[in-house]
Amino acid sequence: MTEPAVRPAPPKAIATPCVMVCAVDGESGLCLGCFRTLKEIAGWRALTDDERAAVMADLPSRRSQVDPSKL
């Protein structure tokens, strides 16, 4: 008797601060939607859960780096 095939678990969803407002502020270099840098956005999938959590914890303080008239 053959054993049933084992199905791999579906991929785990990656937490992201993306709000689908993708515009980078030239002065600060931060996205006006999520306040990540282009490097962080491009490499987001490669970061570990802990690295993503550290970036996400820092995002609220980054808002002050952007001219409020741009938000």
C-alpha positions in Angstrom: 0.0 0.0 0.0 1.4 3.4 -0.9 1.3 6.3 1.4 -0.5 9.5 0.4 1.7 12.3 -0.9 2.6 14.9 1.7 1.7 18.4 0.6 4.0 21.2 1.5 2.6 23.9 3.7 1.5 27.0 1.8 3.9 29.8 2.0 3.6 32.1 5.0 2.3 35.6 4.3 5.0 38.3 4.7 4.0 41.2 6.9 4.4 44.5 5.1 3.7 48.1 5.8 2.8 48.8 2.2 -0.4 50.9 1.7 -0.2 51.0 -2.1 0.9 54.7 -2.1 4.2 54.3 -3.9 5.9 57.7 -4.3 9.4 58.4 -3.0 10.3 61.7 -1.5 13.4 63.0 -3.1 14.6 64.8 0.0 14.3 62.1 2.6 14.5 59.1 0.2 11.5 57.6 1.9 8.3 56.2 0.4 5.4 58.7 1.2 3.1 55.7 1.8 5.1 53.4 4.1 8.2 55.4 4.9 10.6 52.7 3.8 13.7 53.3 1.7 13.8 52.0 -1.9 16.5 49.5 -0.7 14.2 48.2 2.0 11.2 47.9 -0.4 13.3 46.1 -3.0 14.8 43.7 -0.4 11.7 43.2 1.8 11.2 39.5 0.9 14.8 38.7 1.6 14.7 40.1 5.2 14.1 37.8 8.1 11.0 38.2 10.2 13.1 40.0 12.9 14.6 42.4 10.4 11.2 43.3 9.0 9.9 43.8 12.5 12.8 46.1 13.3 12.1 48.2 10.2 8.4 48.3 10.9 9.0 49.5 14.5 11.1 52.3 13.2 8.6 53.5 10.6 6.5 55.8 12.8 9.6 57.9 13.7 10.5 58.3 10.1 7.4 60.2 9.3 9.0 63.3 10.8 11.7 63.1 8.1 9.2 64.0 5.5 7.9 67.5 4.9 4.3 67.4 6.2 3.1 69.3 3.1 4.0 66.2 1.0 1.8 63.9 3.0 
